[in-house]
Amino acid sequence: MKQRVFLSTFSLIATIVSNALLAGLMFFNNPPVYVQISLGVIWCMTILASLFYMPLSISVDKTAIYINRSLKIKAIPLQNVLSVKMCSPTMGAIRICGSGGFFGYWGWFKERDLGKYFAYYGRSSDCFLVELKDGRKYMLGCKNPHKMVEYINSIINQ
């Protein structure tokens, strides 16, 4: 089973505005070359980090949950999964390190109820929580999250 990740309206706007702002700063009013180079390096680093972590889709087979990203695919073996349940992040989530909307939501977050988790999602309404036997947690999001949770639970409960 494979489902795409759709970005929220806020995430789309934040991504477009941030990129336009960085591009504008690089060329607005002819700044010195060292400023243009510095901004260009910062822009390239943020784009590369975003492409490395931004989730494009979530897929599951009989052996693992795959987080399909632009530059790498992360696999979570199903034998390590303790539970999967529907769970949306709250407004009280604290971003430790990652993106709070720039090319989606990804990185380390912390909440009072859930503790620390790594997130890969585009819209908070499409999220589900994967808890591993070793205590790690992943907040994943995709289209049709209810079907994804049911499918994963049907495999791990066999």
C-alpha positions in Angstrom: 0.0 0.0 0.0 1.3 3.4 -0.9 -0.1 6.8 -0.1 1.1 10.3 -1.1 1.9 13.1 1.4 0.1 16.4 0.7 1.4 19.6 2.2 -0.9 21.9 4.2 -1.8 25.3 2.8 0.5 26.9 5.5 3.4 24.7 4.5 3.0 25.5 0.8 2.8 29.3 1.5 5.8 29.1 3.9 7.9 27.2 1.4 7.1 29.6 -1.5 7.5 32.8 0.6 10.8 31.6 2.2 12.3 30.7 -1.2 11.1 33.9 -2.8 12.5 35.9 0.1 15.9 34.3 0.0 16.1 34.7 -3.8 15.0 38.3 -3.5 17.6 39.0 -0.8 20.3 37.6 -3.0 19.7 40.0 -5.9 17.8 42.9 -4.4 19.7 46.2 -4.6 22.9 44.5 -5.9 24.4 43.4 -2.6 28.1 42.7 -2.4 29.3 39.4 -3.9 30.1 37.9 -0.5 26.5 38.5 0.7 25.2 36.9 -2.4 27.5 33.9 -2.0 26.6 33.6 1.7 22.9 33.7 1.1 23.3 31.2 -1.8 25.1 28.7 0.4 22.5 29.1 3.1 19.7 28.6 0.5 21.4 25.5 -0.9 21.9 24.0 2.5 18.3 24.5 3.5 17.0 23.1 0.2 19.3 20.0 0.5 18.2 19.4 4.1 14.6 19.7 3.0 15.0 17.4 0.1 16.7 14.8 2.4 13.9 14.8 5.0 10.7 16.0 3.2 8.3 13.1 2.9 6.8 12.4 -0.5 4.8 9.3 0.3 4.4 6.5 2.8 4.4 2.9 1.7 4.0 -0.4 3.5 4.7 -4.0 2.5 4.8 -7.2 4.6 8.2 -6.3 6.0 8.5 -2.6 6.6 7.0 0.9 6.6 8.8 3.1 4.1 9.1 6.8 4.2 9.8 7.8 0.7 11.8 11.0 0.5 13.5 12.8 -2.4 17.0 11.7 -1.7 16.6 8.7 0.6 14.0 6.1 1.6 13.8 5.3 5.3 12.6 1.9 6.3 11.0 1.0 9.6 10.9 -2.8 10.0 7.4 -4.0 11.1 9.0 -6.5 13.5 10.1 -3.5 15.5 6.7 -1.9 15.6 4.8 -2.0 18.9 1.7 -0.1 17.9 0.2 2.2 15.3 -2.7 4.6 16.0 -4.3 7.7 14.7 -2.8 10.7 16.4 -2.6 14.3 15.3 0.2 16.6 16.7 -1.1 19.3 19.0 -0.5 23.0 18.8 1.7 22.6 21.9 4.3 20.6 20.0 7.8 22.0 20.5 10.1 21.7 17.5 13.5 20.6 18.8 15.2 20.4 15.4 13.6 20.3 12.0 11.0 22.1 9.9 7.7 23.5 11.1 6.3 24.0 7.6 9.2 24.6 5.2 8.8 21.7 2.7 6.5 20.0 5.2 6.9 19.0 8.8 9.9 16.9 9.6 12.4 16.6 12.4 12.4 16.1 16.2 9.4 17.4 18.1 8.3 17.1 21.7 4.9 17.1 23.2 3.7 16.8 26.8 1.5 13.8 26.2 3.5 11.9 23.5 7.1 12.8 24.5 9.8 13.1 21.9 9.1 11.8 18.3 10.5 12.2 14.8 7.9 13.6 12.3 7.4 13.1 8.6 4.1 14.7 7.5 2.5 17.4 5.3 -0.8 18.0 7.1 -1.5 17.5 10.8 -4.9 16.1 10.0 -3.4 13.2 8.1 -1.2 11.9 10.9 -0.7 8.6 12.7 1.8 7.6 15.4 4.1 4.6 15.0 5.6 3.4 18.3 8.6 1.1 18.2 9.5 -1.6 20.8 12.6 0.3 21.7 10.6 3.4 22.7 11.2 5.5 19.6 8.2 7.2 18.0 7.4 8.4 14.5 4.6 10.8 13.6 3.8 10.0 10.0 1.2 11.5 7.7 -0.3 10.6 4.3 -3.5 10.6 2.3 -6.0 8.1 3.8 -4.3 7.6 7.1 -7.1 5.5 8.5 -6.6 2.9 5.8 -2.9 3.0 6.3 -3.3 2.4 10.1 -5.7 -0.4 9.5 -3.4 -2.1 7.0 -0.3 -1.8 9.2 -2.3 -3.1 12.2 -3.6 -6.1 10.2 0.0 -7.0 9.3 1.6 -6.6 12.8 -1.3 -8.4 14.5 -0.9 -11.6 12.5 
